């Protein structure tokens, strides 16, 4: 059922503003309308970090009984998850680059870079590495100082030893900073780090529930700051004021909320430009249908509540689908 909403102006002593908003947050039936027209507060870094950590943790299977011990601060764990994930991404990029480099120079085999440098210094020679299309290599007469090394796919690879650097037509010079052996050692180390980091992330992911609880607490604090930020002070700093939408079924609850506070709530006129929210209250079957309605589209406050109809026909269509699957 869609409940009619009333618009109220709530005002009172500023020193009781924090207490009022805390009670309102626990009650949860007021839709606050800001009066200050200030720029909205941005989401805090703590919330962003927790959301990023939860998104990462959901990628891994969780085992609640294996929650990391000595877990006292979800935010600290969130930072550890984000840092570990960032490290994992860097390691995966490094693995990809090393694998590509090994594939590029694997035809030259494993050799000692230090030995090559010693030969260049003592023999006053320069080592150069080249590649060339295999079909062109078969048609080209190669100089004697160009030594054929091997073939990979459709490329032939060569080494040239000269007193000075040379250029050869139709050949592409290749720069080799590290030989295949060194690259394979780095790749093995990188893969070991990747495995260790992934193990850490799987271990941290078991604390998904505490992370979600920490996010809820931070969001509650953030939303509380938002409504305080939206409060206006029409009579200086002594009195605060704010507008709110209140379901007609909660008017008595509002009076109970304000009892004992120097705060007053008065109904005010709904302006033609106001965007009235939709308040839906259902029980039992209608409540389940209401959840389905919100998945697709929340109706306007002037529409009829389709929750019960949606639940009935959804159940019928789902039963037809299951029976067709069983028949097939």
Secondary structure, DSSP 8 states (H G I E B T S, - for coil): -EE-EEEEEEEEEGGGHHHHHHHHHHH--EEEE-SS--------HHHHHHHHHHHHHTTS---GGG--TT---HHHHHHHHHHHHHHHHHHHHHHHHHHHHHHHHGGG----HHHHHHHHHHHT-EEEEEEEEHHHHHHS---TTEEEEEEETTEEEEEEEESS----TT-EEE--SS-HHHHHHHHHHHHHHHHHHHHHHHHHHTTHHHHHHHHHHHHHHHHHHHHHHH-B-TTTTSEEEEEEEEEGGGHHHHHHHHTTSSEEEEE----TT-----EE---THHHHHHHHHHHH----TTS---HHHHHHHHHHHHHHHHHHHHH-
